[in-house]
Structure formats: structure tokens, C-alpha cells
Amino acid sequence: MKRYTGSLVLMVASIPFLFSLSSSAQVDHIVIAAGTDEDRALQAISSESDPQKKLADYQEFVQKFSSNPAAVAYGNWQISQAYQSAGDLQKALEFGDKALIGSPHNMDILISQASIAQQAKDNAKLMDYVASGGQLCSSIGTQPKPADMSDADFGRQIADQKAAIQNNCDFLESTGFNAIAGENDPKVRMAYIDKYSEAFPNSKFGDQVSSYAMYTLGPGQLNDPARLISFGEKTLASNPNSLPALLLLASYYSDDSKPGSLGKSVTYAQKVLEIAKADAPDADKSRKLSAGVAHSIIGYADIKQEKTASAIPELKASAELLKGQDEQQYAVTLYRLGFAYAKLSRTTEARQVLTEAVKIPGPLQQMSQELLNKVNAARAKGR
């Protein structure tokens, strides 16, 4: 029996033809028995040096052995690679897809197709292959243990299976994330995010993907609050410590007018502070930024609940964490702090904070200037 992976031929034994139509928890391999007509035809094709002749030979091979699904899958895959080498990427994708029909869980073919789609700058196709490959990566280890296999042997088998495709899984995971990051159309980006999140539920890029989802579903993009909340809750169901998802929900509920929403906002923001541990020696920039935004949200919620005095220490803590790290979030915090000071008639402090806020270009600059004008007028009137 011979196993074909690309141009590699592995001699195993001379037994009847075999093609493994694997379950969703296993990787497909194309296996052809040694000494068969298919095997002899492939050996003859492999000795051909002329690319055009070899392509024609594979096309003839597919037709001749059309009743043999493994031969058809392998032949179409080789035709795909031939077209890729010739620079005809659309034909390469077309025949690669035909190969996948016969061997849908074949990681080698999926990686080949993903590489071709990437080369063709066809991210829609690329994300299809990323999704299929990611689901295959996630499925390893989910198959039931054979009754006649020991736990130790089964564990080793699963470890070997994961190790065999790990580099491919890493490639698909990174490539899919890059496609999300590079997509400008919010509808398309969100479609990619949905596919990616299902395929890689525990992705190392999970936090970044969640951030893209929040941005995409938020104001200025799709502006779909119901879907945004659904995405955040779904993310927390699989990863309760996801800082982006917690901040998403905290921010949303801080502006929601329904009864109880502000309480939810504060609960999520406090959870961020517990996880981020911004004062810890090993706290990185991301954790400090998350904590800074969380303090700002708590302060904002306090203002809305007429607990303005309690808001000030939260907002000051936020400003310390955000200054020099995130200009726009820092501007939001300064505006809120200036508003809190003004509400308590602490005009000198309000003026100092807002004077700094108006120096930051962005959406809060004009609002900060308008509030500063009011503070200056109140301060002048009080003299």
C-alpha cells in the first residue's frame, strides 16, 4: 500500500486499494495500494519532466480512474499544484476544491488551498479553508477511545496526531487572524470573525479577535448592539477571563438605560480589575490599559448614579494608567473627571483637567472645550 502526500510516495504493503474516509475527528490520508494500475500510472507520471505533459497525464489519470475516489482526489490535487506552479491560481483553486470533495479532512490539501488563496489574495476562499482546517484541528482528541485500547496508548495516539498537524494548525490560525485584521469591510470582517471563532474557540489571538468584533459591531461600524452583547456573552461562556469581552459588556451597559444596567456595568468592570491586576509587578501594557478603562467605566457609572464624589478616585486611577498609553481613552477619562469636578463645583481642578483634555485631538476635543468654556464662565461668575 502506498500513501501519497504531494509528490511523496510511501511504500507500505501490497494489499487491495484503500482510501480512508475518516470521521470528523481524524485527518484524511490518501492511500493507494502498491502494484495496482493506479500505482503504476502514478509512477509513470512522476518520471515525466515536462510540466505540460505531466499536467495532461494527471488529467488523463483522473478520467481513467474516475470510479476510484482516492485516485480522483489525488489527481485533482496534483492538477491544482500544477496550475499553481503555472501561475493560474483560479484553476488551482478549482481543482483543489475538487480534491477536497474526495478528501474533505485532508490537512495537506487544506493547507495547499489556503496557500493558493493567500497568493491569489482571495480572503473569502482563504477563510473557508481556515474554518475547515481549524475545525479539524479542534476535533483531534474528541473521538471516543476504542474499547480495546488502553488510556495510555490512546493518550499517546492523540498526542501524536496533534503533533503531526500542529504546524499546519498554527499556520491556519495565524493566516485567518491576519485576514480579519486586514479586512476593511465591517460586514465581511464580522463574517470572518464568526467563522474564525467557531474554528478556533481557544485561539491565541482570541483577545485581539474579540477586540475586532467589538469595534466592528459597535457605533461607527455595524452598530448592532444586540449582536455585540451576544458575541460578548458567548466569548465569556468559553473564556470567563476575556478582558476584551468583559470591557465590551461593561462599556455597553454603562450607556444602557434599562434598570439594572449600571450595576451590570460595574460588575463587569470590577471583574476586569480583578483579572488585570494592574499593580502586579508582571502587569504588561495590555493589562494596565484594561484596568485603566475599567476604572473609567466605574467612575462614569458612579456619575450617572449621582455618586460623583466616589467617581473621582476611580477616574484619577484611570488617568494614571492611561496617560501616555492610550491617548483617546485618556481623553475620555479626562472629560469625565473634568465633568465630575465641575459637578462638585471644584472649578479649579476641573479647569486643570479639561485644559489638558483639549490638547488631545479626537472626538472628545470639542466636547472638552465646550465644558471648559462653561467651567471658566462659572469660575469667573463666582469671583
C-alpha positions as CSV (number, residue, x, y, z in Angstrom):
1,M,0.0,0.0,0.0
2,K,1.3,3.5,-0.8
3,R,0.4,6.7,0.9
4,Y,0.6,9.8,-1.3
5,T,1.2,13.2,0.1
6,G,2.1,15.6,-2.6
7,S,4.8,14.0,-4.6
8,L,5.9,11.8,-1.7
9,V,5.2,8.0,-2.1
10,L,5.5,5.8,0.9
11,M,5.6,2.0,0.3
12,V,3.6,0.1,2.9
13,A,2.4,-3.2,1.6
14,S,0.8,-4.9,-1.3
15,I,-2.8,-5.1,-0.3
16,P,-6.1,-4.1,-2.0
17,F,-6.8,-0.4,-2.7
18,L,-7.6,1.6,0.4
19,F,-8.9,5.2,0.9
20,S,-9.5,6.3,4.5
21,L,-12.8,8.2,4.6
22,S,-12.2,9.4,8.2
23,S,-14.6,10.7,10.8
24,S,-14.6,14.4,11.6
25,A,-12.1,13.8,14.4
26,Q,-9.5,12.3,12.2
27,V,-7.3,13.5,9.4
28,D,-7.8,12.0,5.9
29,H,-4.9,10.4,4.1
30,I,-4.9,9.3,0.5
31,V,-3.7,5.7,0.4
32,I,-3.2,3.7,-2.8
33,A,-2.1,0.0,-2.8
34,A,1.2,-0.8,-4.4
35,G,1.2,-2.7,-7.6
36,T,-2.3,-1.5,-8.7
37,D,-3.0,0.1,-12.0
38,E,-3.3,3.4,-10.2
39,D,0.1,3.0,-8.6
40,R,1.8,2.1,-11.9
41,A,0.2,5.1,-13.6
42,L,1.4,7.5,-10.9
43,Q,4.9,6.1,-11.1
44,A,4.9,6.8,-14.8
45,I,3.6,10.3,-14.3
46,S,6.2,11.1,-11.6
47,S,9.0,10.3,-14.1
48,E,7.7,12.9,-16.6
49,S,9.9,16.0,-16.6
50,D,7.8,18.2,-18.9
51,P,5.3,20.2,-16.8
52,Q,2.6,20.5,-19.5
53,K,2.9,16.8,-20.3
54,K,2.7,15.9,-16.6
55,L,-0.5,18.1,-16.3
56,A,-2.1,16.3,-19.2
57,D,-1.1,13.0,-17.7
58,Y,-2.8,13.8,-14.4
59,Q,-5.9,14.9,-16.2
60,E,-6.0,11.6,-18.1
61,F,-5.3,9.8,-14.8
62,V,-8.4,11.4,-13.2
63,Q,-10.6,10.4,-16.2
64,K,-9.2,6.9,-16.4
65,F,-9.8,6.1,-12.7
66,S,-12.9,8.2,-12.2
67,S,-14.6,5.4,-10.3
68,N,-11.8,5.5,-7.7
69,P,-12.4,8.4,-5.3
70,A,-8.9,8.3,-3.8
71,A,-7.3,8.4,-7.2
72,V,-9.6,11.3,-8.3
73,A,-8.8,13.2,-5.1
74,Y,-5.1,12.8,-5.5
75,G,-5.1,13.5,-9.3
76,N,-7.1,16.7,-8.8
77,W,-4.7,17.8,-6.1
78,Q,-1.7,17.4,-8.4
79,I,-3.5,19.2,-11.1
80,S,-4.2,22.0,-8.7
81,Q,-0.5,22.2,-7.8
82,A,0.5,22.2,-11.5
83,Y,-1.8,25.2,-12.2
84,Q,-0.4,27.0,-9.2
85,S,3.2,26.5,-10.5
86,A,2.0,27.8,-13.9
87,G,0.5,30.9,-12.2
88,D,-3.1,30.1,-12.9
89,L,-4.4,30.5,-9.4
90,Q,-8.1,30.3,-10.2
91,K,-7.7,26.9,-11.9
92,A,-5.5,25.8,-9.0
93,L,-8.3,26.7,-6.5
94,E,-10.9,25.0,-8.7
95,F,-9.1,21.7,-8.9
96,G,-8.0,21.8,-5.2
97,D,-11.7,22.2,-4.3
98,K,-12.5,19.1,-6.4
99,A,-9.7,17.2,-4.4
100,L,-11.3,18.3,-1.2
101,I,-14.7,16.8,-2.2
102,G,-13.0,13.4,-2.2
103,S,-10.9,14.0,0.9
104,P,-12.5,16.8,2.9
105,H,-10.5,16.3,6.1
106,N,-7.1,16.2,4.3
107,M,-4.9,18.7,6.1
108,D,-2.3,18.7,3.4
109,I,-4.8,19.7,0.7
110,L,-6.4,22.3,3.0
111,I,-3.0,23.9,3.6
112,S,-2.3,23.8,-0.1
113,Q,-5.6,25.5,-0.8
114,A,-5.1,28.1,1.9
115,S,-1.7,29.0,0.5
116,I,-3.1,29.3,-3.1
117,A,-6.0,31.5,-1.8
118,Q,-3.5,33.6,0.1
119,Q,-1.4,34.0,-3.0
120,A,-4.5,34.9,-5.0
121,K,-5.5,37.5,-2.4
122,D,-8.9,35.7,-2.2
123,N,-9.6,36.0,1.5
124,A,-13.1,34.7,1.2
125,K,-11.8,31.4,0.0
126,L,-9.0,31.5,2.4
127,M,-11.3,31.8,5.4
128,D,-13.3,28.8,4.2
129,Y,-10.1,26.7,4.3
130,V,-9.1,28.3,7.7
131,A,-12.6,27.3,9.1
132,S,-12.4,23.8,7.8
133,G,-8.8,23.3,9.0
134,G,-9.5,24.9,12.3
135,Q,-12.4,22.6,13.0
136,L,-10.2,19.7,12.1
137,C,-7.5,20.9,14.5
138,S,-10.1,21.3,17.3
139,S,-11.6,17.9,16.7
140,I,-8.4,16.0,17.4
141,G,-8.8,14.2,20.7
142,T,-12.6,14.4,20.7
143,Q,-13.1,10.9,19.1
144,P,-14.1,8.1,21.5
145,K,-11.4,5.8,22.8
146,P,-11.5,2.3,21.1
147,A,-12.7,-0.3,23.6
148,D,-9.6,-2.4,23.0
149,M,-7.1,0.4,23.6
150,S,-5.6,1.4,26.9
151,D,-5.9,5.0,28.2
152,A,-2.1,5.4,28.0
153,D,-2.0,4.2,24.4
154,F,-5.0,6.4,23.4
155,G,-3.3,9.4,25.0
156,R,-0.1,8.8,23.1
157,Q,-2.1,8.4,19.8
158,I,-3.9,11.7,20.4
159,A,-0.6,13.5,21.2
160,D,1.0,12.1,18.1
161,Q,-2.0,13.2,15.9
162,K,-1.9,16.7,17.4
163,A,1.9,17.0,16.9
164,A,1.6,15.8,13.3
165,I,-0.6,18.7,12.3
166,Q,0.4,21.4,14.8
167,N,2.5,23.5,12.4
168,N,-0.4,23.4,9.9
169,C,-2.9,24.5,12.6
170,D,-0.6,27.3,13.6
171,F,-0.4,28.4,10.0
172,L,-4.2,28.5,9.6
173,E,-4.7,30.2,12.9
174,S,-2.2,33.0,12.1
175,T,-3.3,33.3,8.5
176,G,-7.0,33.6,9.4
177,F,-6.3,36.3,12.0
178,N,-4.3,38.3,9.5
179,A,-7.2,38.1,7.1
180,I,-9.5,39.5,9.8
181,A,-7.1,42.3,10.7
182,G,-6.6,43.3,7.1
183,E,-10.3,43.4,6.1
184,N,-11.8,46.9,5.8
185,D,-15.5,46.0,5.1
186,P,-17.2,45.6,8.5
187,K,-19.8,43.1,7.3
188,V,-17.1,40.9,5.7
189,R,-14.8,41.3,8.7
190,M,-17.6,40.1,11.1
191,A,-18.4,37.1,8.8
192,Y,-14.7,36.2,9.1
193,I,-14.7,36.6,12.8
194,D,-17.7,34.3,13.2
195,K,-16.1,31.6,11.1
196,Y,-12.8,32.0,12.9
197,S,-14.2,32.0,16.4
198,E,-16.1,28.7,15.7
199,A,-13.0,27.1,14.2
200,F,-10.5,28.3,16.8
201,P,-12.5,28.8,20.0
202,N,-9.3,28.9,22.1
203,S,-7.2,30.9,19.7
204,K,-4.0,32.5,21.0
205,F,-5.4,35.6,19.1
206,G,-8.7,35.4,21.0
207,D,-8.4,38.7,22.8
208,Q,-7.4,40.5,19.5
209,V,-10.3,38.9,17.6
210,S,-12.7,39.9,20.4
211,S,-11.5,43.5,20.1
212,Y,-12.0,43.5,16.4
213,A,-15.5,42.1,17.0
214,M,-16.4,44.8,19.5
215,Y,-15.1,47.5,17.1
216,T,-17.0,46.0,14.1
217,L,-20.3,45.6,15.9
218,G,-20.1,49.0,17.7
219,P,-21.0,52.5,16.7
220,G,-19.5,53.8,13.5
221,Q,-19.3,50.3,12.0
222,L,-22.3,47.9,12.1
223,N,-23.8,49.4,15.2
224,D,-25.5,46.2,16.2
225,P,-25.7,46.3,20.0
226,A,-27.8,43.1,20.3
227,R,-25.2,41.1,18.3
228,L,-22.4,42.8,20.2
229,I,-23.8,41.7,23.5
230,S,-24.4,38.2,22.2
231,F,-20.8,38.0,21.0
232,G,-19.5,39.2,24.3
233,E,-21.6,36.7,26.3
234,K,-20.7,33.9,24.0
235,T,-17.0,34.7,24.4
236,L,-17.3,34.8,28.2
237,A,-19.0,31.4,28.2
238,S,-15.9,29.9,26.7
239,N,-13.4,32.2,28.3
240,P,-14.7,33.9,31.5
241,N,-11.5,35.9,31.9
242,S,-11.6,37.5,28.5
243,L,-10.7,41.1,29.2
244,P,-12.0,42.5,25.9
245,A,-15.3,40.8,26.3
246,L,-15.7,42.0,29.9
247,L,-14.8,45.5,28.8
248,L,-17.2,45.3,25.9
249,L,-20.1,44.4,28.2
250,A,-19.1,46.9,30.9
251,S,-19.0,49.7,28.4
252,Y,-22.2,48.7,26.7
253,Y,-24.2,48.5,30.0
254,S,-22.7,51.8,31.2
255,D,-24.7,53.6,28.4
256,D,-27.8,51.3,28.5
257,S,-30.9,52.9,30.0
258,K,-32.6,49.8,31.3
259,P,-32.9,49.3,35.0
260,G,-30.0,47.3,36.5
261,S,-27.7,48.0,33.6
262,L,-25.3,50.2,35.5
263,G,-25.0,47.5,38.2
264,K,-24.0,45.1,35.5
265,S,-21.6,47.5,34.0
266,V,-19.8,47.9,37.4
267,T,-19.8,44.2,38.0
268,Y,-18.0,43.5,34.7
269,A,-15.6,46.4,35.2
270,Q,-14.6,45.2,38.6
271,K,-14.0,41.7,37.2
272,V,-11.6,43.3,34.8
273,L,-9.7,44.9,37.7
274,E,-9.5,41.5,39.5
275,I,-8.1,39.8,36.4
276,A,-5.8,42.6,35.1
277,K,-4.1,43.2,38.5
278,A,-2.5,46.4,37.1
279,D,-0.4,46.9,40.3
280,A,1.3,43.5,39.9
281,P,5.0,43.6,39.0
282,D,4.4,41.5,35.9
283,A,1.4,43.6,34.6
284,D,2.0,44.4,31.0
285,K,0.7,47.4,29.0
286,S,-2.4,45.5,27.9
287,R,-3.4,44.7,31.4
288,K,-2.8,48.2,32.6
289,L,-4.8,49.6,29.7
290,S,-7.7,47.3,30.5
291,A,-7.6,48.3,34.2
292,G,-7.5,52.0,33.2
293,V,-10.6,51.7,31.0
294,A,-12.4,49.7,33.7
295,H,-11.7,52.4,36.3
296,S,-13.1,55.0,33.9
297,I,-16.2,52.9,33.3
298,I,-16.8,52.6,37.1
299,G,-16.3,56.3,37.5
300,Y,-18.7,57.0,34.7
301,A,-21.3,54.7,36.3
302,D,-20.9,56.5,39.6
303,I,-21.5,59.9,38.0
304,K,-24.7,58.6,36.4
305,Q,-25.8,57.2,39.7
306,E,-25.2,60.6,41.4
307,K,-22.3,59.2,43.3
308,T,-19.9,61.9,41.9
309,A,-17.6,62.0,44.9
310,S,-17.0,58.3,44.5
311,A,-16.3,58.7,40.8
312,I,-13.3,61.0,41.3
313,P,-10.8,58.4,42.7
314,E,-11.8,55.9,40.1
315,L,-11.2,58.4,37.3
316,K,-7.9,59.6,38.8
317,A,-6.8,56.0,38.9
318,S,-7.8,55.6,35.3
319,A,-5.9,58.7,34.2
320,E,-2.7,57.5,35.8
321,L,-2.9,54.1,34.0
322,L,-3.9,55.6,30.6
323,K,-1.7,58.6,30.4
324,G,1.0,58.1,27.7
325,Q,-0.5,54.7,26.8
326,D,-3.8,55.3,25.0
327,E,-4.5,58.9,24.0
328,Q,-8.2,58.6,23.2
329,Q,-9.1,56.6,26.2
330,Y,-7.1,59.1,28.3
331,A,-9.2,61.9,26.7
332,V,-12.4,60.1,27.7
333,T,-11.3,59.8,31.3
334,L,-10.1,63.4,31.5
335,Y,-13.5,64.6,30.2
336,R,-15.3,62.5,32.7
337,L,-13.0,63.7,35.5
338,G,-13.5,67.3,34.5
339,F,-17.2,66.8,34.4
340,A,-17.2,65.3,37.9
341,Y,-15.1,68.1,39.3
342,A,-17.4,70.7,37.7
343,K,-20.5,69.0,39.1
344,L,-19.0,69.3,42.6
345,S,-18.1,73.0,41.9
346,R,-14.4,72.2,42.1
347,T,-13.8,74.5,39.2
348,T,-10.0,74.9,39.6
349,E,-9.4,71.2,39.4
350,A,-12.0,70.9,36.6
351,R,-10.2,73.6,34.6
352,Q,-6.8,71.9,35.1
353,V,-8.1,68.6,33.8
354,L,-10.0,70.0,30.9
355,T,-7.2,72.2,29.8
356,E,-5.1,69.1,29.3
357,A,-8.0,67.3,27.6
358,V,-8.5,69.9,24.9
359,K,-4.9,69.4,23.8
360,I,-5.7,65.9,22.6
361,P,-7.0,65.7,19.0
362,G,-10.0,63.5,18.6
363,P,-13.8,63.2,19.2
364,L,-13.6,64.4,22.8
365,Q,-11.6,67.5,22.0
366,Q,-14.6,69.7,21.1
367,M,-16.7,68.4,24.0
368,S,-13.9,69.1,26.4
369,Q,-13.5,72.6,25.0
370,E,-17.2,73.3,25.5
371,L,-17.2,72.0,29.0
372,L,-14.0,74.0,29.8
373,N,-15.8,77.2,28.5
374,K,-18.7,76.5,30.9
375,V,-16.3,75.9,33.8
376,N,-14.4,79.1,33.0
377,A,-17.6,81.1,32.9
378,A,-18.8,79.6,36.2
379,R,-15.4,80.3,37.7
380,A,-15.5,84.0,36.5
381,K,-19.0,84.4,37.7
382,G,-18.1,83.1,41.2
383,R,-15.4,85.7,41.7
